[in-house]
Amino acid sequence: MLQRLNIILNSVIGSFIGVFIAHSIYRYFDYINHPDLYEIQSAPWYTSIQIYGLAVALIVFIAIIIKFLIKKKMRSI
């Protein structure tokens, strides 16, 4: 049961990091292709990348803490 949860957490971590990288690349190329659309906004073009980065960092941090707790529990069994 704990091994399955560990595998699921590895998938969650990898998925969130992959989505973050893909979103960042998309946002960058969209900015390169349509810079005039981003000039209208009051925030810089990379603001959404920073917000997603913080959210992904928080989710990955929580998943790593859970993984450490699982590892500790598996050693005691």
C-alpha positions as a Python dict, from the first residue, in 0.01 Angstrom:
ca = {
    (1, 'M'): (0, 0, 0),
    (2, 'L'): (276, 246, 93),
    (3, 'Q'): (478, 156, -216),
    (4, 'R'): (179, 229, -437),
    (5, 'L'): (136, 569, -271),
    (6, 'N'): (506, 638, -323),
    (7, 'I'): (472, 557, -695),
    (8, 'I'): (167, 783, -721),
    (9, 'L'): (356, 1068, -554),
    (10, 'N'): (647, 1022, -797),
    (11, 'S'): (398, 1049, -1085),
    (12, 'V'): (240, 1361, -934),
    (13, 'I'): (578, 1529, -890),
    (14, 'G'): (688, 1447, -1244),
    (15, 'S'): (357, 1553, -1393),
    (16, 'F'): (348, 1890, -1220),
    (17, 'I'): (708, 1966, -1314),
    (18, 'G'): (642, 1864, -1675),
    (19, 'V'): (330, 2080, -1699),
    (20, 'F'): (519, 2373, -1551),
    (21, 'I'): (800, 2338, -1806),
    (22, 'A'): (553, 2305, -2094),
    (23, 'H'): (353, 2607, -1976),
    (24, 'S'): (669, 2815, -1944),
    (25, 'I'): (786, 2725, -2294),
    (26, 'Y'): (441, 2798, -2439),
    (27, 'R'): (419, 3133, -2262),
    (28, 'Y'): (766, 3234, -2382),
    (29, 'F'): (696, 3149, -2746),
    (30, 'D'): (356, 3316, -2727),
    (31, 'Y'): (527, 3630, -2598),
    (32, 'I'): (784, 3615, -2881),
    (33, 'N'): (510, 3575, -3145),
    (34, 'H'): (261, 3828, -3001),
    (35, 'P'): (451, 4090, -2799),
    (36, 'D'): (190, 4357, -2869),
    (37, 'L'): (-75, 4161, -2678),
    (38, 'Y'): (143, 4155, -2370),
    (39, 'E'): (217, 4528, -2386),
    (40, 'I'): (-148, 4597, -2308),
    (41, 'Q'): (-131, 4414, -1975),
    (42, 'S'): (-15, 4593, -1664),
    (43, 'A'): (181, 4290, -1539),
    (44, 'P'): (493, 4158, -1710),
    (45, 'W'): (455, 3865, -1950),
    (46, 'Y'): (629, 3622, -1715),
    (47, 'T'): (396, 3679, -1418),
    (48, 'S'): (192, 3366, -1488),
    (49, 'I'): (513, 3162, -1506),
    (50, 'Q'): (610, 3288, -1160),
    (51, 'I'): (268, 3213, -1014),
    (52, 'Y'): (263, 2862, -1162),
    (53, 'G'): (620, 2813, -1040),
    (54, 'L'): (524, 2897, -684),
    (55, 'A'): (222, 2666, -698),
    (56, 'V'): (428, 2380, -842),
    (57, 'A'): (702, 2434, -584),
    (58, 'L'): (446, 2416, -303),
    (59, 'I'): (284, 2099, -439),
    (60, 'V'): (622, 1931, -498),
    (61, 'F'): (739, 2031, -149),
    (62, 'I'): (429, 1878, 10),
    (63, 'A'): (470, 1561, -199),
    (64, 'I'): (835, 1529, -94),
    (65, 'I'): (742, 1567, 273),
    (66, 'I'): (481, 1291, 232),
    (67, 'K'): (742, 1074, 56),
    (68, 'F'): (982, 1118, 349),
    (69, 'L'): (708, 1020, 593),
    (70, 'I'): (628, 713, 383),
    (71, 'K'): (995, 616, 369),
    (72, 'K'): (1023, 652, 746),
    (73, 'K'): (709, 441, 795),
    (74, 'M'): (836, 172, 554),
    (75, 'R'): (1164, 141, 748),
    (76, 'S'): (982, 86, 1074),
    (77, 'I'): (770, -197, 932),
}
